[in-house]
Amino acid sequence: MTSKRGTERGAVTAEFAVALPVVVLLLVAILTLGAASSAQMRALDAARSGARALAIGQTEAEAASAAQQVGGMDVSVTIERDGSWITVVATKPVVGGWLARLPLRATGTATAWLEP
């Protein structure tokens, strides 16, 4: 007569081996989401900083420098003028584990009125 205990030997190990890739994938997804939200906030802060600098009369180079100082050196800054309004778009790459090879980018936009 065999005991029930002997037939279930190794079942926990097998279940763990099946569940582990799912847990790792979920962890990578959560960490990537955190990195994306952080990059989004930094891109938005960089765009605001650039728009603020232009609104008080600084040059476009100074505004781009201010945006890169806030958002990091990997931020790309685009400036668009429309009459007395200025729009600054800051784009920052998202770095997140094995998804770093994908072209994930966070974008922040800020618009300001130019002082006369």
N, C-alpha and C positions, 0 to 999 in steps of 0.2 A: 504494500500500500504506500503510495507516495503522498507526501503532505502537500497541502496547498501552498505552503511557504516555499517549497523547492521549485514549483513551476513559475513563480513570479520573480525569480531571482534575476536581477539586472533590469527590471522594468523601469525603475526610477532613472537609471542611467540612460536608457533608450529614450524616455520621455524628455529628459534634459537635453539630449543631443538633438532632438527634433525642435525643441522650443528655443534653444540658444540662438540660432540665426535670426529668428523673429525678434527676439529681445535686442540683439545687436542692431538690426535694421531700424527698429523703433528708436533706439538711442541715437543713432546717426541722424535720423529724421528730426528728432527733437533738438539736437545740437545745431543742425543746419538751420532750423527755424529760428533759433535764438541768434545765430550769427546774422541771419537775414534781417531780423528786426533791429539788431544793433547797427548794421550797415545802413538801414533805412533811416534811422534816427540821426546818424552822423552825416548822411547825405543831405537831409533836410536842414540840419544845423549849418552845414557848410553853405548851402544855397542862401539861407537867411543872412549869414555873415557877409557873403558877397553882395547881396542886394542892399544890405544896410550900408556897406562901405561905399557903394556907388551912389546911394541916396544922399549921402553927406558930402559928395563931391570928389571922392577919390577916383583915380584912374582905373581903367579896366585891369591893368596888370596888378595894381595894388589890391583890387577886389578879388582877383583870382588867387593872389597870394594869401589873402585873409581866409578865403574859402578852403584852401589847401591846408592852412594852419589848423583850422577847426576840424576838417574832415579827414586829414591825412594826405600824404604825398601821392597816393594812388587815386585821388579824386580828380575827375576831369570836369572842367567848368565851361559852360556855354553861356554867353551873354547875348540877349536879344533886346533891341531898343524899339519902342513903339511910341513915338512922340515924346511925351514927358514921363512915360512909364518904362521901367526896366524889368526884365525877367531874367533871373539867373537859374540855370538848371545844373545841378551837381549830380554826377553819376559815380558810384563807388562799387567796385566788385565785391561780391559776397564770397567769403572763404568759409567752406564748411566740409571738412573731412574729405571723403572720396568724391563728393560732389564738386570739389574745387575745380575739377577739369571742365565742368559745365559752365557756360557763359551766364551765370547768375549775376545780375547787377541790380543795385538799389538806386533809385532816382528820387531826388528831392527838388522841388521847384518853389521859388519865392519871387514875388513881384513887389516892386516898390515904386513910389512916385519920386521923381528926381526933384530935389530942391532947386528953386530958381537961382 
